[in-house]
């Protein structure tokens, strides 16, 4: 199989592991910087060039597209799809997951449990917007943030209003959610590949922090998921059309709740905590899908 990985940095752990796993299974693999790809679009004639040379015959592509290059990266991925390459996460599915508001709307429409969330634009509506949510603490999130960036905990209503005013001053889109205090600063990262949860870890925030992201200094350990948690993770990935996804859950008094779905989840933390060869599982998925294609 001729495999391409869309990644801006060959030295990243996730990119390196996918390259190693693909070569260990006998596949040709090449890492492509999406910003060095350029394309021709014409009726029935899709072409893609990379660093001055045409790309041909790519069987499958794994997108590792950072949030900063979402627009161009998904355009390159879509071009490869048009040229016949299989991808576990389509350009449209990635765009759904990257837009937190859109993703929450789709997940809620599918009946999946989420923390209460509000969204609004006009400053005159802020007081009523917060009344729709309920009493603080509130979690305020940038709509397209990642790795815990742009996430603020407001413990008083006045704090919520101040943060909202600051985000509006930056012309940023954001969501406001209820804070699930009983989770104790911990969440669950479930790694879904091909409709199965193949690995999971419990992440906990460091003292004085409420964000459990490993990039924020959180700790991680292997965790045993309940049947309800596994089912919720699989349904969330399927709802957004993702075959490879990191699904973040939180344990509440009402059962598991969805926080978000990551279309380009990192492999380092989950492989270290769970001991599962996640990279090999992703390559095995591509092999199965490729065998089924005409």
C-alpha positions in Angstrom: 0.0 0.0 0.0 1.2 3.5 -0.9 0.5 5.7 2.1 0.8 9.4 2.7 0.7 11.2 6.1 -0.3 14.9 6.0 1.9 16.4 8.7 3.9 19.6 9.0 6.6 18.0 11.2 8.2 14.6 10.7 9.7 14.8 14.2 6.4 14.8 16.0 5.9 11.6 18.0 2.6 10.7 16.4 3.9 11.2 12.9 7.1 9.1 13.6 5.0 6.3 15.2 2.7 6.1 12.2 5.7 6.0 9.8 7.3 3.3 11.8 4.2 1.2 12.0 3.5 1.5 8.3 7.0 0.5 7.3 7.0 -2.4 9.8 4.0 -3.8 8.0 5.7 -3.5 4.6 4.0 -0.3 3.2 5.5 2.6 1.3 5.0 5.8 3.4 5.7 9.4 2.8 5.1 12.4 5.0 3.7 15.5 3.1 3.7 19.0 4.5 0.1 20.1 3.4 1.3 23.7 3.0 3.8 22.5 0.3 1.0 20.8 -1.7 -0.7 22.6 -4.5 -3.5 21.5 -6.8 -5.2 21.8 -10.1 -9.0 21.6 -10.1 -10.8 21.0 -13.4 -13.8 18.9 -14.5 -12.8 15.3 -14.2 -9.2 16.3 -13.8 -7.8 16.6 -10.2 -4.0 17.0 -9.9 -1.8 17.5 -6.9 1.9 18.5 -6.9 4.4 18.5 -4.0 7.7 20.4 -4.1 7.6 20.5 -7.9 6.6 16.9 -8.6 3.2 15.3 -9.3 1.8 12.9 -6.7 0.2 9.7 -8.2 -1.2 6.5 -7.0 -1.7 7.2 -3.3 -3.9 4.5 -1.8 -4.5 6.0 1.6 -3.8 9.1 3.5 -3.7 9.8 7.3 -4.4 13.4 8.1 -2.4 14.9 11.0 -3.6 18.5 10.3 -3.0 21.1 13.0 -5.7 23.6 13.9 -3.6 26.5 12.5 -3.8 25.0 9.0 -7.3 23.5 9.1 -8.6 25.4 6.0 -5.7 24.6 3.7 -5.0 21.2 5.1 -8.5 20.0 4.6 -8.5 21.4 1.0 -5.4 19.2 0.3 -7.0 16.2 1.9 -10.2 16.7 -0.1 -8.2 16.8 -3.3 -6.6 13.5 -2.4 -10.0 12.1 -1.7 -11.1 13.3 -5.2 -8.1 11.5 -6.7 -9.3 8.2 -5.1 -7.3 8.0 -1.9 -9.0 6.5 1.2 -8.8 8.4 4.4 -10.2 7.3 7.8 -11.2 10.9 8.5 -12.6 12.8 5.6 -12.0 16.6 5.2 -15.7 17.2 6.0 -15.6 15.1 9.1 -12.5 17.0 10.4 -14.2 20.3 9.8 -17.2 19.1 11.8 -15.1 18.1 14.7 -12.9 21.3 14.6 -15.9 23.5 15.0 -16.9 22.8 18.6 -20.3 24.5 18.3 -21.2 22.5 15.1 -19.9 19.3 16.7 -22.0 19.8 19.9 -25.1 20.6 17.8 -24.7 17.3 15.8 -23.9 15.3 18.9 -26.9 16.7 20.8 -29.2 16.1 17.8 -28.1 12.4 17.9 -29.3 12.3 21.5 -25.8 12.0 23.1 -25.4 13.4 26.6 -23.4 16.7 27.0 -22.8 19.3 29.6 -25.3 22.2 29.2 -23.9 24.7 26.7 -24.9 28.2 25.6 -23.8 30.4 22.7 -24.5 34.0 21.9 -23.2 37.0 20.1 -24.7 40.2 21.3 -23.4 41.8 24.5 -26.9 42.9 25.4 -27.9 39.3 25.7 -25.1 38.2 28.1 -27.2 38.2 31.3 -30.0 36.2 29.8 -27.5 33.9 28.1 -26.0 33.0 31.5 -29.5 32.6 33.0 -30.1 29.9 30.4 -27.1 28.0 31.6 -27.6 28.3 35.4 -25.5 29.2 38.3 -21.6 29.3 38.1 -19.0 28.0 38.0 -18.9 28.2 34.2 -16.4 26.9 31.7 -15.8 29.3 28.8 -14.1 27.9 25.7 -12.9 29.3 22.4 -14.8 27.6 19.6 -11.6 26.4 17.8 -9.1 26.0 20.7 -7.1 22.9 21.3 -4.9 21.2 23.9 -6.7 23.2 26.7 -5.8 26.6 25.1 -8.6 29.2 25.3 -10.4 27.5 28.2 -11.3 29.5 31.3 -13.0 28.6 34.5 -15.2 31.4 35.9 -16.3 30.8 39.5 -18.6 33.8 39.8 -21.2 35.3 37.4 -19.3 38.5 37.3 -16.2 36.6 36.3 -18.1 34.9 33.5 -19.3 38.3 32.2 -15.8 39.7 32.3 -14.3 36.8 30.3 -17.1 36.9 27.8 -16.6 40.6 27.3 -12.8 40.0 26.8 -13.4 37.3 24.2 -15.9 39.5 22.4 -13.4 42.3 22.4 -11.1 39.9 20.5 -13.9 39.0 18.0 -13.6 35.4 19.1 -16.3 32.8 18.9 -16.8 30.9 22.2 -19.0 28.6 24.1 -20.1 28.6 27.8 -20.7 25.3 29.6 -21.7 24.1 33.0 -18.8 23.0 35.2 -19.0 19.4 36.3 -17.4 19.7 39.8 -17.9 16.0 40.8 -15.4 15.0 38.1 -12.6 16.3 40.3 -10.5 17.8 37.5 -10.3 14.4 35.7 -11.6 13.3 32.3 -11.3 10.2 30.1 -9.7 10.1 26.7 -11.1 7.2 24.6 -9.2 6.3 21.4 -11.6 5.0 18.7 -10.3 3.2 15.6 -12.7 1.7 13.1 -15.7 1.8 15.4 -13.9 0.2 18.4 -12.4 1.7 21.5 -8.9 0.3 21.4 -7.3 2.3 24.3 -8.4 4.6 27.1 -6.7 6.7 29.8 -7.8 8.8 32.7 -6.3 12.3 32.8 -6.2 14.4 35.9 -5.3 18.1 36.3 -2.3 19.1 38.4 -3.1 20.9 41.7 -4.6 24.3 41.2 -5.6 23.6 37.6 -8.9 22.3 36.2 -7.8 21.4 32.7 -6.7 17.7 32.5 -4.9 18.0 29.2 -1.4 16.5 29.3 -0.1 19.7 27.5 -1.3 21.6 30.6 0.8 19.4 33.0 -1.9 16.8 33.7 -1.1 13.2 34.6 -2.5 10.1 32.8 -3.1 6.4 33.7 -4.8 3.5 32.1 -8.5 3.2 32.9 -11.2 0.5 32.6 -14.2 2.0 30.8 -17.8 1.1 31.6 -20.0 -0.3 28.8 -21.9 3.0 28.7 -18.6 5.0 28.3 -17.5 2.7 25.5 -20.8 3.0 23.7 -20.8 6.8 24.0 -17.3 7.1 22.6 -18.1 5.0 19.6 -21.4 6.8 18.9 -19.7 10.2 19.2 -17.0 9.3 16.6 -19.6 7.7 14.3 -21.9 10.8 14.5 -19.1 13.0 13.2 -18.0 10.5 10.6 -14.6 9.8 12.1 -12.9 6.4 12.0 -9.9 7.6 14.1 -10.8 9.8 17.0 -9.9 10.8 20.5 -13.2 11.2 22.4 -13.1 13.0 25.7 -15.7 12.1 28.3 -16.3 13.2 31.9 -17.9 11.2 34.7 -20.8 13.0 36.3 -23.6 12.1 38.7 -25.8 11.6 35.6 -23.4 9.2 34.0 -20.8 9.9 31.3 -21.0 13.2 29.4 -19.2 14.1 26.1 -16.7 17.0 26.3 -15.4 17.0 22.7 -14.2 14.8 19.8 -10.7 15.2 18.5 -10.1 14.4 14.8 -6.3 14.4 15.1 -5.6 12.9 18.5 -2.0 12.6 19.7 -0.6 9.1 20.2 2.2 9.7 22.8 0.0 10.0 25.9 -2.4 7.2 25.1 0.3 4.8 24.0 2.4 5.5 27.2 -0.6 5.3 29.6 -2.4 2.2 28.0 0.5 0.2 26.6 -1.5 -0.2 23.4 0.2 0.0 20.0 -2.2 2.6 18.6 -0.2 3.4 15.5 -0.3 -0.2 14.4 -4.0 -0.3 15.0 -4.5 2.7 12.7 -2.4 1.1 9.9 -4.3 -2.2 10.3 -7.6 -0.2 9.8 -6.2 1.2 6.5 -5.3 -2.3 5.4 -8.8 -3.6 6.1 -10.5 -0.7 4.3 -8.1 -1.0 1.3 -8.9 -4.7 0.9 -12.6 -4.0 0.7 -12.2 -1.3 -2.0 -12.9 -2.2 -5.6 
